[in-house]
Amino acid sequence: MTITTGLVDTYSTPTLVQLLQELQIDARRFVTQHFPLDEFMDAYDVFARAGETSALKVVLARAA
């Protein structure tokens, strides 16, 4: 099953959130990089250069 939402904007966001809540989309598949919260600037740089880094979704997380 292929689900297409188009670009994420104020029109499509409710549909996207509903698909995530219903587990029809696994958002983890879109995460391409993980950074600890204290490396925020590095994460921002990677996302800003997505064409070079192939970043699709960058996740920042607190240390466990």
PyMOL Python script that loads the backbone (N, CA, C, O; Angstrom):
from pymol import cmd

cmd.read_pdbstr("""\
ATOM      1  N   MET A   1       0.841  -1.177   0.000  1.00  0.00           N
ATOM      2  CA  MET A   1       0.000   0.000   0.000  1.00  0.00           C
ATOM      3  C   MET A   1       0.881   1.233   0.000  1.00  0.00           C
ATOM      4  O   MET A   1       1.774   1.352   0.839  1.00  0.00           O
ATOM      5  N   THR A   2       0.650   2.141  -0.913  1.00  0.00           N
ATOM      6  CA  THR A   2       1.400   3.383  -0.981  1.00  0.00           C
ATOM      7  C   THR A   2       0.507   4.520  -0.537  1.00  0.00           C
ATOM      8  O   THR A   2      -0.603   4.684  -1.044  1.00  0.00           O
ATOM      9  N   ILE A   3       0.991   5.302   0.408  1.00  0.00           N
ATOM     10  CA  ILE A   3       0.241   6.449   0.900  1.00  0.00           C
ATOM     11  C   ILE A   3       0.997   7.696   0.488  1.00  0.00           C
ATOM     12  O   ILE A   3       2.178   7.842   0.803  1.00  0.00           O
ATOM     13  N   THR A   4       0.333   8.586  -0.206  1.00  0.00           N
ATOM     14  CA  THR A   4       0.958   9.814  -0.654  1.00  0.00           C
ATOM     15  C   THR A   4       0.295  10.988   0.043  1.00  0.00           C
ATOM     16  O   THR A   4      -0.926  11.134  -0.001  1.00  0.00           O
ATOM     17  N   THR A   5       1.093  11.817   0.681  1.00  0.00           N
ATOM     18  CA  THR A   5       0.548  12.993   1.353  1.00  0.00           C
ATOM     19  C   THR A   5       0.937  14.276   0.645  1.00  0.00           C
ATOM     20  O   THR A   5       0.405  15.332   0.986  1.00  0.00           O
ATOM     21  N   GLY A   6       1.841  14.233  -0.325  1.00  0.00           N
ATOM     22  CA  GLY A   6       2.307  15.461  -0.950  1.00  0.00           C
ATOM     23  C   GLY A   6       3.206  16.208   0.002  1.00  0.00           C
ATOM     24  O   GLY A   6       3.755  15.630   0.940  1.00  0.00           O
ATOM     25  N   LEU A   7       3.356  17.494  -0.241  1.00  0.00           N
ATOM     26  CA  LEU A   7       4.177  18.310   0.646  1.00  0.00           C
ATOM     27  C   LEU A   7       3.469  18.509   1.973  1.00  0.00           C
ATOM     28  O   LEU A   7       2.240  18.565   2.026  1.00  0.00           O
ATOM     29  N   VAL A   8       4.237  18.616   3.035  1.00  0.00           N
ATOM     30  CA  VAL A   8       3.660  18.850   4.356  1.00  0.00           C
ATOM     31  C   VAL A   8       3.391  20.343   4.482  1.00  0.00           C
ATOM     32  O   VAL A   8       4.308  21.157   4.379  1.00  0.00           O
ATOM     33  N   ASP A   9       2.147  20.693   4.703  1.00  0.00           N
ATOM     34  CA  ASP A   9       1.744  22.078   4.905  1.00  0.00           C
ATOM     35  C   ASP A   9       0.539  22.087   5.837  1.00  0.00           C
ATOM     36  O   ASP A   9       0.158  21.041   6.364  1.00  0.00           O
ATOM     37  N   THR A  10      -0.058  23.241   6.044  1.00  0.00           N
ATOM     38  CA  THR A  10      -1.182  23.312   6.980  1.00  0.00           C
ATOM     39  C   THR A  10      -2.390  22.538   6.484  1.00  0.00           C
ATOM     40  O   THR A  10      -3.241  22.152   7.286  1.00  0.00           O
ATOM     41  N   TYR A  11      -2.486  22.304   5.203  1.00  0.00           N
ATOM     42  CA  TYR A  11      -3.591  21.529   4.649  1.00  0.00           C
ATOM     43  C   TYR A  11      -3.395  20.029   4.868  1.00  0.00           C
ATOM     44  O   TYR A  11      -4.334  19.326   5.240  1.00  0.00           O
ATOM     45  N   SER A  12      -2.174  19.542   4.637  1.00  0.00           N
ATOM     46  CA  SER A  12      -1.926  18.100   4.704  1.00  0.00           C
ATOM     47  C   SER A  12      -1.497  17.607   6.083  1.00  0.00           C
ATOM     48  O   SER A  12      -1.536  16.403   6.337  1.00  0.00           O
ATOM     49  N   THR A  13      -1.093  18.498   6.971  1.00  0.00           N
ATOM     50  CA  THR A  13      -0.601  18.072   8.283  1.00  0.00           C
ATOM     51  C   THR A  13      -1.625  17.246   9.058  1.00  0.00           C
ATOM     52  O   THR A  13      -1.244  16.215   9.613  1.00  0.00           O
ATOM     53  N   PRO A  14      -2.903  17.632   9.131  1.00  0.00           N
ATOM     54  CA  PRO A  14      -3.859  16.787   9.867  1.00  0.00           C
ATOM     55  C   PRO A  14      -3.947  15.357   9.306  1.00  0.00           C
ATOM     56  O   PRO A  14      -4.053  14.394  10.066  1.00  0.00           O
ATOM     57  N   THR A  15      -3.903  15.230   7.995  1.00  0.00           N
ATOM     58  CA  THR A  15      -3.948  13.897   7.383  1.00  0.00           C
ATOM     59  C   THR A  15      -2.698  13.114   7.744  1.00  0.00           C
ATOM     60  O   THR A  15      -2.775  11.933   8.082  1.00  0.00           O
ATOM     61  N   LEU A  16      -1.553  13.765   7.673  1.00  0.00           N
ATOM     62  CA  LEU A  16      -0.296  13.105   8.006  1.00  0.00           C
ATOM     63  C   LEU A  16      -0.286  12.651   9.463  1.00  0.00           C
ATOM     64  O   LEU A  16       0.128  11.528   9.754  1.00  0.00           O
ATOM     65  N   VAL A  17      -0.728  13.494  10.369  1.00  0.00           N
ATOM     66  CA  VAL A  17      -0.777  13.141  11.790  1.00  0.00           C
ATOM     67  C   VAL A  17      -1.725  11.963  12.007  1.00  0.00           C
ATOM     68  O   VAL A  17      -1.420  11.055  12.781  1.00  0.00           O
ATOM     69  N   GLN A  18      -2.865  11.976  11.332  1.00  0.00           N
ATOM     70  CA  GLN A  18      -3.809  10.864  11.471  1.00  0.00           C
ATOM     71  C   GLN A  18      -3.191   9.556  10.986  1.00  0.00           C
ATOM     72  O   GLN A  18      -3.347   8.524  11.639  1.00  0.00           O
ATOM     73  N   LEU A  19      -2.496   9.584   9.856  1.00  0.00           N
ATOM     74  CA  LEU A  19      -1.841   8.381   9.338  1.00  0.00           C
ATOM     75  C   LEU A  19      -0.781   7.872  10.308  1.00  0.00           C
ATOM     76  O   LEU A  19      -0.621   6.663  10.476  1.00  0.00           O
ATOM     77  N   LEU A  20      -0.066   8.776  10.936  1.00  0.00           N
ATOM     78  CA  LEU A  20       0.935   8.379  11.936  1.00  0.00           C
ATOM     79  C   LEU A  20       0.260   7.758  13.156  1.00  0.00           C
ATOM     80  O   LEU A  20       0.715   6.733  13.664  1.00  0.00           O
ATOM     81  N   GLN A  21      -0.818   8.373  13.624  1.00  0.00           N
ATOM     82  CA  GLN A  21      -1.528   7.856  14.794  1.00  0.00           C
ATOM     83  C   GLN A  21      -2.113   6.477  14.530  1.00  0.00           C
ATOM     84  O   GLN A  21      -2.153   5.633  15.426  1.00  0.00           O
ATOM     85  N   GLU A  22      -2.560   6.249  13.319  1.00  0.00           N
ATOM     86  CA  GLU A  22      -3.149   4.960  12.964  1.00  0.00           C
ATOM     87  C   GLU A  22      -2.090   3.933  12.563  1.00  0.00           C
ATOM     88  O   GLU A  22      -2.415   2.832  12.118  1.00  0.00           O
ATOM     89  N   LEU A  23      -0.844   4.300  12.725  1.00  0.00           N
ATOM     90  CA  LEU A  23       0.307   3.446  12.410  1.00  0.00           C
ATOM     91  C   LEU A  23       0.321   2.994  10.949  1.00  0.00           C
ATOM     92  O   LEU A  23       0.829   1.920  10.627  1.00  0.00           O
ATOM     93  N   GLN A  24      -0.241   3.822  10.072  1.00  0.00           N
ATOM     94  CA  GLN A  24      -0.195   3.533   8.644  1.00  0.00           C
ATOM     95  C   GLN A  24       1.120   3.996   8.035  1.00  0.00           C
ATOM     96  O   GLN A  24       1.498   3.557   6.949  1.00  0.00           O
ATOM     97  N   ILE A  25       1.814   4.880   8.736  1.00  0.00           N
ATOM     98  CA  ILE A  25       3.137   5.352   8.318  1.00  0.00           C
ATOM     99  C   ILE A  25       4.084   5.148   9.485  1.00  0.00           C
ATOM    100  O   ILE A  25       3.760   5.504  10.618  1.00  0.00           O
ATOM    101  N   ASP A  26       5.237   4.587   9.223  1.00  0.00           N
ATOM    102  CA  ASP A  26       6.274   4.433  10.242  1.00  0.00           C
ATOM    103  C   ASP A  26       7.276   5.564  10.046  1.00  0.00           C
ATOM    104  O   ASP A  26       8.140   5.494   9.173  1.00  0.00           O
ATOM    105  N   ALA A  27       7.152   6.613  10.869  1.00  0.00           N
ATOM    106  CA  ALA A  27       7.995   7.801  10.723  1.00  0.00           C
ATOM    107  C   ALA A  27       9.476   7.478  10.890  1.00  0.00           C
ATOM    108  O   ALA A  27      10.324   8.206  10.372  1.00  0.00           O
ATOM    109  N   ARG A  28       9.799   6.409  11.596  1.00  0.00           N
ATOM    110  CA  ARG A  28      11.214   6.057  11.805  1.00  0.00           C
ATOM    111  C   ARG A  28      11.917   5.764  10.492  1.00  0.00           C
ATOM    112  O   ARG A  28      13.135   5.913  10.397  1.00  0.00           O
ATOM    113  N   ARG A  29      11.168   5.350   9.477  1.00  0.00           N
ATOM    114  CA  ARG A  29      11.772   5.048   8.171  1.00  0.00           C
ATOM    115  C   ARG A  29      12.340   6.280   7.497  1.00  0.00           C
ATOM    116  O   ARG A  29      13.210   6.168   6.633  1.00  0.00           O
ATOM    117  N   PHE A  30      11.858   7.461   7.880  1.00  0.00           N
ATOM    118  CA  PHE A  30      12.296   8.695   7.248  1.00  0.00           C
ATOM    119  C   PHE A  30      13.487   9.341   7.950  1.00  0.00           C
ATOM    120  O   PHE A  30      14.094  10.266   7.410  1.00  0.00           O
ATOM    121  N   VAL A  31      13.826   8.867   9.141  1.00  0.00           N
ATOM    122  CA  VAL A  31      14.938   9.432   9.902  1.00  0.00           C
ATOM    123  C   VAL A  31      16.251   8.972   9.278  1.00  0.00           C
ATOM    124  O   VAL A  31      16.521   7.777   9.165  1.00  0.00           O
ATOM    125  N   THR A  32      17.053   9.945   8.879  1.00  0.00           N
ATOM    126  CA  THR A  32      18.324   9.618   8.232  1.00  0.00           C
ATOM    127  C   THR A  32      19.521   9.903   9.133  1.00  0.00           C
ATOM    128  O   THR A  32      20.593   9.333   8.930  1.00  0.00           O
ATOM    129  N   GLN A  33      19.354  10.776  10.124  1.00  0.00           N
ATOM    130  CA  GLN A  33      20.440  11.104  11.044  1.00  0.00           C
ATOM    131  C   GLN A  33      19.893  11.301  12.451  1.00  0.00           C
ATOM    132  O   GLN A  33      18.778  11.785  12.646  1.00  0.00           O
ATOM    133  N   HIS A  34      20.713  10.912  13.426  1.00  0.00           N
ATOM    134  CA  HIS A  34      20.399  11.114  14.839  1.00  0.00           C
ATOM    135  C   HIS A  34      21.532  11.920  15.473  1.00  0.00           C
ATOM    136  O   HIS A  34      22.703  11.682  15.179  1.00  0.00           O
ATOM    137  N   PHE A  35      21.192  12.859  16.330  1.00  0.00           N
ATOM    138  CA  PHE A  35      22.184  13.657  17.042  1.00  0.00           C
ATOM    139  C   PHE A  35      21.751  13.812  18.489  1.00  0.00           C
ATOM    140  O   PHE A  35      20.556  13.908  18.773  1.00  0.00           O
ATOM    141  N   PRO A  36      22.720  13.838  19.419  1.00  0.00           N
ATOM    142  CA  PRO A  36      22.366  14.196  20.790  1.00  0.00           C
ATOM    143  C   PRO A  36      22.010  15.682  20.825  1.00  0.00           C
ATOM    144  O   PRO A  36      22.482  16.452  19.988  1.00  0.00           O
ATOM    145  N   LEU A  37      21.193  16.082  21.775  1.00  0.00           N
ATOM    146  CA  LEU A  37      20.702  17.445  21.853  1.00  0.00           C
ATOM    147  C   LEU A  37      21.826  18.479  21.909  1.00  0.00           C
ATOM    148  O   LEU A  37      21.684  19.582  21.382  1.00  0.00           O
ATOM    149  N   ASP A  38      22.924  18.128  22.536  1.00  0.00           N
ATOM    150  CA  ASP A  38      24.022  19.092  22.651  1.00  0.00           C
ATOM    151  C   ASP A  38      24.780  19.292  21.330  1.00  0.00           C
ATOM    152  O   ASP A  38      25.696  20.112  21.268  1.00  0.00           O
ATOM    153  N   GLU A  39      24.414  18.562  20.286  1.00  0.00           N
ATOM    154  CA  GLU A  39      25.015  18.756  18.958  1.00  0.00           C
ATOM    155  C   GLU A  39      24.011  19.401  17.997  1.00  0.00           C
ATOM    156  O   GLU A  39      24.002  19.126  16.797  1.00  0.00           O
ATOM    157  N   PHE A  40      23.162  20.273  18.569  1.00  0.00           N
ATOM    158  CA  PHE A  40      22.123  20.930  17.792  1.00  0.00           C
ATOM    159  C   PHE A  40      22.681  21.631  16.552  1.00  0.00           C
ATOM    160  O   PHE A  40      22.131  21.487  15.460  1.00  0.00           O
ATOM    161  N   MET A  41      23.746  22.374  16.712  1.00  0.00           N
ATOM    162  CA  MET A  41      24.299  23.136  15.582  1.00  0.00           C
ATOM    163  C   MET A  41      24.807  22.207  14.480  1.00  0.00           C
ATOM    164  O   MET A  41      24.643  22.510  13.298  1.00  0.00           O
ATOM    165  N   ASP A  42      25.419  21.083  14.850  1.00  0.00           N
ATOM    166  CA  ASP A  42      25.864  20.112  13.843  1.00  0.00           C
ATOM    167  C   ASP A  42      24.665  19.523  13.103  1.00  0.00           C
ATOM    168  O   ASP A  42      24.699  19.354  11.884  1.00  0.00           O
ATOM    169  N   ALA A  43      23.607  19.213  13.850  1.00  0.00           N
ATOM    170  CA  ALA A  43      22.400  18.661  13.240  1.00  0.00           C
ATOM    171  C   ALA A  43      21.779  19.668  12.273  1.00  0.00           C
ATOM    172  O   ALA A  43      21.359  19.303  11.175  1.00  0.00           O
ATOM    173  N   TYR A  44      21.725  20.920  12.680  1.00  0.00           N
ATOM    174  CA  TYR A  44      21.171  21.966  11.831  1.00  0.00           C
ATOM    175  C   TYR A  44      21.988  22.099  10.548  1.00  0.00           C
ATOM    176  O   TYR A  44      21.426  22.264   9.465  1.00  0.00           O
ATOM    177  N   ASP A  45      23.305  22.027  10.668  1.00  0.00           N
ATOM    178  CA  ASP A  45      24.182  22.109   9.501  1.00  0.00           C
ATOM    179  C   ASP A  45      23.932  20.953   8.537  1.00  0.00           C
ATOM    180  O   ASP A  45      23.855  21.158   7.326  1.00  0.00           O
ATOM    181  N   VAL A  46      23.807  19.751   9.064  1.00  0.00           N
ATOM    182  CA  VAL A  46      23.545  18.579   8.229  1.00  0.00           C
ATOM    183  C   VAL A  46      22.226  18.749   7.484  1.00  0.00           C
ATOM    184  O   VAL A  46      22.145  18.470   6.288  1.00  0.00           O
ATOM    185  N   PHE A  47      21.186  19.209   8.194  1.00  0.00           N
ATOM    186  CA  PHE A  47      19.885  19.377   7.552  1.00  0.00           C
ATOM    187  C   PHE A  47      19.913  20.524   6.536  1.00  0.00           C
ATOM    188  O   PHE A  47      19.283  20.438   5.482  1.00  0.00           O
ATOM    189  N   ALA A  48      20.637  21.586   6.852  1.00  0.00           N
ATOM    190  CA  ALA A  48      20.731  22.724   5.938  1.00  0.00           C
ATOM    191  C   ALA A  48      21.419  22.337   4.629  1.00  0.00           C
ATOM    192  O   ALA A  48      21.163  22.938   3.585  1.00  0.00           O
ATOM    193  N   ARG A  49      22.285  21.338   4.690  1.00  0.00           N
ATOM    194  CA  ARG A  49      23.008  20.872   3.502  1.00  0.00           C
ATOM    195  C   ARG A  49      22.454  19.527   3.036  1.00  0.00           C
ATOM    196  O   ARG A  49      23.211  18.636   2.650  1.00  0.00           O
ATOM    197  N   ALA A  50      21.133  19.387   3.075  1.00  0.00           N
ATOM    198  CA  ALA A  50      20.482  18.113   2.760  1.00  0.00           C
ATOM    199  C   ALA A  50      20.871  17.576   1.390  1.00  0.00           C
ATOM    200  O   ALA A  50      20.958  16.362   1.207  1.00  0.00           O
ATOM    201  N   GLY A  51      21.101  18.446   0.439  1.00  0.00           N
ATOM    202  CA  GLY A  51      21.508  17.997  -0.892  1.00  0.00           C
ATOM    203  C   GLY A  51      22.831  17.271  -0.876  1.00  0.00           C
ATOM    204  O   GLY A  51      23.046  16.341  -1.653  1.00  0.00           O
ATOM    205  N   GLU A  52      23.716  17.690   0.002  1.00  0.00           N
ATOM    206  CA  GLU A  52      25.035  17.063   0.129  1.00  0.00           C
ATOM    207  C   GLU A  52      25.022  15.879   1.090  1.00  0.00           C
ATOM    208  O   GLU A  52      25.722  14.890   0.870  1.00  0.00           O
ATOM    209  N   THR A  53      24.225  15.977   2.157  1.00  0.00           N
ATOM    210  CA  THR A  53      24.258  14.976   3.224  1.00  0.00           C
ATOM    211  C   THR A  53      23.170  13.918   3.099  1.00  0.00           C
ATOM    212  O   THR A  53      23.162  12.941   3.848  1.00  0.00           O
ATOM    213  N   SER A  54      22.256  14.107   2.158  1.00  0.00           N
ATOM    214  CA  SER A  54      21.102  13.220   1.972  1.00  0.00           C
ATOM    215  C   SER A  54      20.198  13.182   3.197  1.00  0.00           C
ATOM    216  O   SER A  54      19.503  12.193   3.429  1.00  0.00           O
ATOM    217  N   ALA A  55      20.207  14.249   3.974  1.00  0.00           N
ATOM    218  CA  ALA A  55      19.350  14.312   5.161  1.00  0.00           C
ATOM    219  C   ALA A  55      17.897  14.449   4.737  1.00  0.00           C
ATOM    220  O   ALA A  55      17.551  15.299   3.916  1.00  0.00           O
ATOM    221  N   LEU A  56      17.072  13.615   5.297  1.00  0.00           N
ATOM    222  CA  LEU A  56      15.637  13.693   5.060  1.00  0.00           C
ATOM    223  C   LEU A  56      14.944  14.131   6.347  1.00  0.00           C
ATOM    224  O   LEU A  56      14.113  15.038   6.344  1.00  0.00           O
ATOM    225  N   LYS A  57      15.298  13.477   7.429  1.00  0.00           N
ATOM    226  CA  LYS A  57      14.735  13.800   8.737  1.00  0.00           C
ATOM    227  C   LYS A  57      15.850  13.656   9.758  1.00  0.00           C
ATOM    228  O   LYS A  57      16.452  12.589   9.879  1.00  0.00           O
ATOM    229  N   VAL A  58      16.125  14.718  10.487  1.00  0.00           N
ATOM    230  CA  VAL A  58      17.172  14.736  11.506  1.00  0.00           C
ATOM    231  C   VAL A  58      16.493  14.737  12.873  1.00  0.00           C
ATOM    232  O   VAL A  58      15.592  15.537  13.126  1.00  0.00           O
ATOM    233  N   VAL A  59      16.925  13.849  13.739  1.00  0.00           N
ATOM    234  CA  VAL A  59      16.322  13.742  15.076  1.00  0.00           C
ATOM    235  C   VAL A  59      17.342  14.150  16.121  1.00  0.00           C
ATOM    236  O   VAL A  59      18.483  13.689  16.111  1.00  0.00           O
ATOM    237  N   LEU A  60      16.913  15.024  17.027  1.00  0.00           N
ATOM    238  CA  LEU A  60      17.712  15.421  18.188  1.00  0.00           C
ATOM    239  C   LEU A  60      17.106  14.740  19.400  1.00  0.00           C
ATOM    240  O   LEU A  60      15.884  14.697  19.542  1.00  0.00           O
ATOM    241  N   ALA A  61      17.947  14.206  20.277  1.00  0.00           N
ATOM    242  CA  ALA A  61      17.432  13.515  21.448  1.00  0.00           C
ATOM    243  C   ALA A  61      18.326  13.781  22.649  1.00  0.00           C
ATOM    244  O   ALA A  61      19.539  13.945  22.522  1.00  0.00           O
ATOM    245  N   ARG A  62      17.700  13.819  23.811  1.00  0.00           N
ATOM    246  CA  ARG A  62      18.459  13.929  25.053  1.00  0.00           C
ATOM    247  C   ARG A  62      19.193  12.624  25.317  1.00  0.00           C
ATOM    248  O   ARG A  62      18.733  11.549  24.933  1.00  0.00           O
ATOM    249  N   ALA A  63      20.324  12.730  25.968  1.00  0.00           N
ATOM    250  CA  ALA A  63      21.068  11.517  26.328  1.00  0.00           C
ATOM    251  C   ALA A  63      20.247  10.706  27.313  1.00  0.00           C
ATOM    252  O   ALA A  63      19.556  11.258  28.170  1.00  0.00           O
ATOM    253  N   ALA A  64      20.330   9.402  27.182  1.00  0.00           N
ATOM    254  CA  ALA A  64      19.559   8.517  28.074  1.00  0.00           C
ATOM    255  C   ALA A  64      20.151   8.471  29.453  1.00  0.00           C
ATOM    256  O   ALA A  64      19.629   7.778  30.326  1.00  0.00           O
TER     257      ALA A  64
END
""", "prot")
cmd.dss("prot")
cmd.show_as("cartoon", "prot")
cmd.util.cbc("prot")
cmd.orient("prot")
